[in-house]
């Protein structure tokens, strides 16, 4: 019985025609190759090589053996090619979902990182409302969903993704645009553009005012942060948004002002409890955690 390492040694001698050449191919010492060959031939009970014209050539008895060794080597090469293709993501599609606040700026950055290491990987990204996440996962439409809120479902697992914070956003021409920071009490003076406080994501913003015991008004409600940002840029009002939503907005279009009070909140990645997450999904989550953690 030959091991894969012994097959490798035999083939190296066959290809190079010498012990010294085999040693160079395998980056080992020539005496080591010589000892290995003696051990191999002793175990199998016949000579694999004979010397002809200063070169090692297959013996008559070993002709069939070398045919098989070449076949094994070809299959190993095929296996390595398959593994390399898999590492690059060839013939693989990663399907993920994300709520808009994470999908708009954070997911594209993580995707760019994934493309560097797995350039052939196909990706299918869906922007989902929070309430759509359960069906997305339970119906097998994707592997995971990146969320800004933790839902409760016995068939789903939620793992921490990154810690976020809220910020105050205004148009560059707004009276508050020059402020270095702002308190919740000062924000409450302004009519807000925002997401309905009864919405799971809207409750994150609403909690900021409730903890301070402050009343506030939302004369303009919008479902997604991208709509809120567009309205604020038109100076239709001001808003409190998560830091992830405003990452790709240049300062000449939108002023992002820190809030004095603590505004931290958690984001999550959700997947089915009975699912086995692919290595590409794991790499994506790791990349997204790093991206969001740096904001």
ZIRA-V12726 format. One record per backbone hydrogen bond with DSSP energy under -1.0 kcal/mol. NH is the residue of the N-H (numbers start at 1). CO is the residue of the C=O. If there is no record, write none. Layout:
NH/CO ; NH/CO
This chain:
7/3 ; 8/4 ; 9/5 ; 10/6 ; 11/7 ; 12/8 ; 13/9 ; 14/10 ; 15/11 ; 16/12 ; 17/13 ; 22/18 ; 23/19 ; 24/20 ; 25/21 ; 26/22 ; 28/23 ; 33/29 ; 34/30 ; 35/31 ; 36/32 ; 37/33 ; 38/34 ; 39/35 ; 40/36 ; 41/37 ; 42/38 ; 43/39 ; 44/40 ; 45/41 ; 50/57 ; 52/55 ; 55/52 ; 56/17 ; 57/50 ; 59/48 ; 63/60 ; 66/62 ; 67/63 ; 68/64 ; 69/65 ; 70/66 ; 71/67 ; 72/68 ; 73/69 ; 74/70 ; 75/71 ; 76/72 ; 77/73 ; 78/74 ; 79/75 ; 80/76 ; 81/77 ; 82/78 ; 83/79 ; 84/80 ; 85/81 ; 86/82 ; 87/83 ; 88/84 ; 90/85 ; 92/89 ; 94/122 ; 96/124 ; 97/144 ; 98/126 ; 99/146 ; 102/99 ; 103/99 ; 104/100 ; 107/102 ; 109/105 ; 110/106 ; 111/107 ; 112/108 ; 113/109 ; 114/110 ; 115/111 ; 116/112 ; 117/113 ; 118/114 ; 120/88 ; 121/118 ; 122/92 ; 124/94 ; 126/96 ; 128/98 ; 132/129 ; 133/130 ; 136/132 ; 137/133 ; 138/134 ; 139/135 ; 140/137 ; 141/136 ; 143/95 ; 145/270 ; 146/97 ; 147/268 ; 156/153 ; 157/271 ; 159/269 ; 161/267 ; 164/265 ; 167/241 ; 168/257 ; 169/239 ; 170/255 ; 174/171 ; 177/174 ; 179/176 ; 182/258 ; 187/183 ; 188/184 ; 190/187 ; 192/217 ; 193/238 ; 194/220 ; 199/196 ; 203/199 ; 204/201 ; 206/202 ; 207/203 ; 210/206 ; 211/207 ; 214/209 ; 220/192 ; 222/194 ; 228/224 ; 229/225 ; 230/226 ; 231/227 ; 232/228 ; 233/229 ; 234/230 ; 235/232 ; 236/231 ; 238/191 ; 239/169 ; 241/167 ; 243/165 ; 247/244 ; 249/246 ; 253/250 ; 254/250 ; 255/170 ; 257/168 ; 260/182 ; 265/164 ; 267/162 ; 268/147 ; 269/159 ; 270/145 ; 271/157 ; 273/155 ; 275/272 ; 282/278 ; 283/279 ; 284/280 ; 285/281 ; 286/282 ; 287/283 ; 288/284 ; 289/285 ; 290/286 ; 291/287 ; 292/288 ; 293/289 ; 295/292
